[in-house]
C-alpha cells in the first residue's frame, strides 16, 4: 500500500533528535503515513526507533549525500500514487495533528503547491529565524505576531523553509526536485520559485505548529564557518536565478556595490557581518560554475541533464530499482 502522505526524513548524526521527531510524527496525523527515512551517516539509534507505527522504509545512500541530493534520493522511492510529500528535518517535533491541519489546506485550495506549518524554535518560545524570514514576506502575515497568537489557517507567501515543507506530489513531479547546485541552504527557496513560476501558490498554515532546532548539524566553529561560507555562495545563486534572463544586469550592481559594501562591513566587524575569509571564500566557490550562473540557457541545460540522470519523474517501479542499489535494510 502507498499512503497519500509520505514523509521524507534525512538523518545525519541524528541520535540526539530522531527519537523525539519520530514520537511526534506518530501523533501528527490520523491519516495513514508512509515514512522514508534516509540513513545518511552517523545514526546509531535507528534500529531502536519504533517505526512500526508507520508504513516505512529505511534506506542508505551508497555514500553520504548533501541535503538536496539526500532528499532527492528518497524521492526515488515515491511514485504518482503519493499525494503529498513532506520534507522534514530530523531536529523537529510537532504538535498533535499538525500534518492534518496542513493537508486540509491542500484539499481546500487546489492551486496550493507547497505549504509550511508555523515553525517555532525548539523550546517553543520564539519563531524559528528561517521561518520568520519567510513569514515577513507574506503580505497578510501579522508583522508583530508572537508564538502565542492565534493565526489564520492559510497565508500566501513567496517562499517557505525546507525544515518542514509539504509539496503536492503532482507539482513536484512537474517542476522537479531540489537542485543539488546548492547542497544545503537556499535549495528550498529555489524550489519555491519554480513552483510559483509554474502557476501555483505557496502558503503558511498558521494553525499547524512545529518546533525546529536550527543548525543541529553544525557541531563546532569550523563547521559553522563552512556553513556560513555555503550560505554566502548560495545567496548569490538565488539572487541571480531570481533575476531570470537579466542575470548580468543583476550581477553588475552586486559586484560594484553590494560586494564591496559587505567586504567593508566584514573588515569593520559590524554586527551580522561575516569574516572576510568567509565572505570572499563563498564568492570564490562560485568561480567553477560562473559560466552556468550568468546564462539562463546554460543553467537550464545543466538542470535538464540532472533530471535526466535521475530519470525524473520517478516511476511506479522506482522503489524496487533504487532499493537494489541503495542498501535498503528495512521495509
C-alpha positions in Angstrom: 0.0 0.0 0.0 1.1 3.5 -0.7 -0.2 6.2 1.7 -1.3 9.5 0.3 1.0 11.3 2.7 4.7 10.5 2.6 7.3 11.9 4.9 10.9 12.2 3.7 13.3 12.4 6.7 17.0 12.7 6.2 19.0 11.6 9.2 22.6 12.8 9.7 24.2 12.1 13.1 20.7 12.4 14.4 20.7 10.3 17.5 20.0 13.3 19.7 17.0 14.3 17.6 15.4 11.3 15.9 13.5 9.7 18.9 11.6 12.9 19.7 11.0 13.6 15.9 9.6 10.1 15.3 7.4 10.2 18.5 5.9 13.4 17.5 5.2 12.1 14.0 3.1 9.4 15.5 0.5 12.0 16.6 0.9 14.4 13.7 -1.9 12.8 11.6 -4.8 10.5 11.8 -4.3 9.6 8.2 -2.0 6.7 7.0 1.5 8.0 6.9 4.4 6.5 5.0 7.9 7.3 6.2 11.0 7.2 4.1 14.0 7.5 6.5 17.4 8.2 4.9 20.3 6.9 7.0 22.8 9.5 5.7 25.6 8.7 8.2 26.3 8.7 11.9 23.0 7.3 13.1 23.2 4.6 15.7 19.7 4.8 17.1 17.7 3.8 14.0 17.3 0.2 15.0 15.8 1.3 18.4 13.2 3.6 16.9 9.6 2.5 16.9 8.9 2.7 13.2 6.1 0.1 13.2 3.6 2.9 13.7 4.2 3.9 10.0 4.4 2.2 6.7 8.1 2.8 6.4 11.4 2.0 4.7 14.9 2.9 5.9 17.4 3.4 3.1 21.1 4.1 2.9 22.6 6.0 0.0 25.8 4.5 -1.4 27.8 7.4 0.2 27.0 10.4 2.3 25.0 13.0 0.3 24.3 16.7 0.7 20.8 17.8 1.9 19.4 18.3 -1.6 20.6 15.0 -3.0 19.7 13.0 0.1 16.1 14.2 -0.2 16.1 13.6 -4.0 17.5 10.1 -3.3 14.5 9.4 -1.1 12.1 10.6 -3.9 13.3 7.6 -5.9 11.0 5.5 -3.6 7.9 7.5 -4.5 5.6 7.4 -7.5 2.5 9.2 -8.8 0.3 7.4 -6.2 1.7 9.6 -3.5 -0.5 12.7 -3.0 1.6 14.9 -0.7 5.3 14.7 0.0 6.6 16.3 3.3 10.3 17.1 3.6 11.0 17.1 7.3 14.2 17.9 9.2 15.4 15.5 11.9 15.6 18.2 14.5 11.8 18.9 14.6 8.9 18.0 16.8 5.3 18.9 16.1 2.1 19.4 18.0 -0.7 16.9 17.7 -2.4 16.9 14.4 -0.2 19.4 12.7 0.1 17.4 9.5 -3.7 17.1 9.3 -4.1 20.9 9.6 -1.7 21.3 6.6 -3.5 18.6 4.5 -6.8 20.3 5.0 -5.4 23.4 3.3 -4.3 21.4 0.2 -7.9 20.0 -0.1 -9.4 23.4 0.3 -7.0 25.2 -2.2 -6.4 23.3 -5.5 -3.8 25.7 -6.6 -1.7 25.4 -3.5 1.6 23.9 -4.5 3.6 23.9 -1.2 2.9 24.6 2.4 4.8 25.1 5.7 3.4 24.9 9.3 4.2 27.9 11.6 7.6 27.0 12.9 8.9 27.8 16.5 12.3 27.4 18.0 12.9 24.0 19.6 11.9 25.4 23.1 8.6 26.7 21.6 9.3 30.3 22.9 10.0 32.2 19.7 9.7 31.9 15.9 12.3 29.9 14.1 14.6 32.5 12.4 14.3 31.0 8.9 10.5 30.7 9.2 10.2 34.3 10.4 12.3 35.4 7.4 9.7 33.7 5.1 6.7 34.9 7.1 7.8 38.5 6.8 7.5 38.1 3.1 3.9 37.0 3.4 1.8 40.2 2.8 -1.0 39.3 5.3 1.0 37.6 8.0 0.9 39.8 11.1 4.1 41.8 11.3 4.2 41.6 15.1 2.9 38.1 15.5 4.1 36.2 18.5 4.1 32.4 19.0 1.1 32.8 21.4 -1.1 34.5 18.8 -4.0 32.8 17.1 -3.3 32.7 13.4 -5.3 32.0 10.3 -5.2 28.6 8.6 -3.6 29.9 5.5 -1.4 32.8 4.5 0.1 33.2 1.0 3.9 33.5 1.0 6.5 33.7 -1.7 8.7 31.1 -0.1 8.9 28.6 2.8 11.7 26.7 4.5 12.5 23.1 4.0 12.6 22.4 7.7 9.0 21.2 7.2 7.9 21.6 3.6 4.8 19.9 2.2 4.6 19.7 -1.5 1.8 18.4 -3.7 3.4 15.5 -5.5 1.9 16.2 -8.9 3.5 19.7 -8.7 6.9 18.3 -7.6 6.9 15.9 -10.5 6.2 18.8 -12.8 8.8 21.3 -11.6 11.5 18.9 -10.4 13.2 18.2 -7.0 15.8 20.1 -5.1 18.7 21.4 -7.2 22.0 19.9 -5.9 23.9 23.0 -7.1 23.0 24.4 -3.6 23.9 21.4 -1.5 22.3 22.9 1.6 20.7 26.3 2.1 18.5 28.2 -0.4 17.5 24.9 -2.2 14.1 25.4 -0.6 13.7 28.9 -1.9 14.8 27.7 -5.4 12.1 25.0 -5.3 9.5 27.6 -4.2 10.5 29.8 -7.1 9.9 27.0 -9.6 6.6 26.2 -8.0 5.4 29.9 -8.3 6.6 30.2 -11.9 4.6 27.1 -12.7 1.5 28.9 -11.6 0.9 27.5 -8.1 0.8 29.3 -4.8 3.0 28.8 -1.6 1.4 29.0 1.8 1.9 29.0 5.6 -0.6 27.2 7.8 -0.9 29.3 10.9 -2.9 26.7 12.8 -0.2 23.9 12.4 2.7 24.3 14.8 6.1 22.7 14.7 9.4 23.3 16.7 12.8 23.3 15.0 16.3 23.4 16.3 18.2 25.5 13.7 21.7 24.3 12.9 21.7 21.0 14.6 24.3 19.6 12.0 26.7 22.4 12.9 28.8 21.0 15.7 31.9 23.3 16.0 33.3 26.6 14.9 34.9 25.1 11.8 31.6 23.6 10.7 29.9 26.9 11.4 32.3 28.7 9.1 31.7 26.2 6.4 28.0 26.7 6.8 28.4 30.5 6.6 30.6 30.2 3.5 28.0 28.0 1.8 25.2 30.4 2.7 27.2 33.3 1.1 27.7 31.3 -2.0 24.1 30.1 -2.3 22.7 33.5 -1.6 24.4 34.8 -4.8 23.0 31.8 -6.8 19.5 32.6 -5.5 19.8 36.3 -6.4 20.9 35.5 -10.0 18.1 33.0 -10.5 15.6 35.4 -9.2 16.7 37.8 -12.0 15.7 35.3 -14.7 17.0 36.4 -18.1 18.6 39.6 -16.6 21.3 37.9 -14.7 24.2 40.1 -16.0 22.2 43.2 -15.2 21.6 42.0 -11.7 25.3 41.0 -11.3 26.8 44.4 -12.0 25.4 46.3 -9.1 26.1 43.4 -6.8 29.8 43.3 -7.9 30.4 47.0 -7.8 28.3 47.9 -4.8 26.9 45.1 -2.6 30.0 43.0 -2.5 32.4 45.9 -1.6 29.9 47.1 0.9 29.8 43.7 2.6 33.6 43.5 2.5 33.8 46.8 4.3 31.4 45.5 7.0 33.5 42.4 7.4 36.6 44.5 7.9 34.9 46.7 10.4 33.4 43.6 12.1 29.9 45.1 12.2 27.0 43.0 13.7 25.7 40.3 11.4 28.7 40.6 9.0 30.8 37.5 8.1 34.6 37.3 8.5 36.3 38.5 5.3 37.7 35.0 4.7 34.2 33.5 4.8 32.7 36.3 2.5 35.5 36.0 -0.1 35.7 32.2 0.1 32.0 31.9 -0.6 32.4 34.0 -3.7 35.5 32.1 -4.9 33.4 28.9 -4.6 31.2 30.4 -7.4 34.0 30.5 -10.0 33.7 26.9 -11.2 30.0 27.4 -12.0 30.1 31.1 -13.0 29.5 30.5 -16.8 26.4 28.5 -15.9 25.1 31.1 -13.5 25.4 34.0 -15.8 23.4 32.3 -18.6 19.9 31.2 -18.0 20.1 28.9 -21.1 23.2 27.1 -19.8 21.8 26.9 -16.3 18.6 25.3 -17.7 20.6 22.8 -19.8 22.5 21.7 -16.6 19.2 21.3 -14.8 17.7 19.2 -17.6 20.8 17.0 -17.6 20.5 16.4 -13.9 16.8 15.5 -14.2 17.7 13.0 -17.0 20.3 11.5 -14.7 17.6 10.9 -12.1 15.2 9.5 -14.8 12.8 12.2 -13.5 10.0 11.9 -12.5 10.2 8.6 -10.5 8.1 5.8 -12.0 6.0 3.1 -10.4 8.9 0.7 -10.2 11.4 3.3 -8.8 11.4 1.8 -5.3 12.4 -1.6 -6.5 15.0 -0.3 -8.8 16.6 2.1 -6.3 16.4 -0.5 -3.5 18.7 -2.8 -5.4 21.4 -0.1 -5.5 20.9 1.7 -2.1 21.3 -0.9 0.6 17.8 -0.8 2.0 17.6 -2.8 5.2 14.1 -2.2 6.5 10.6 -2.1 4.9 
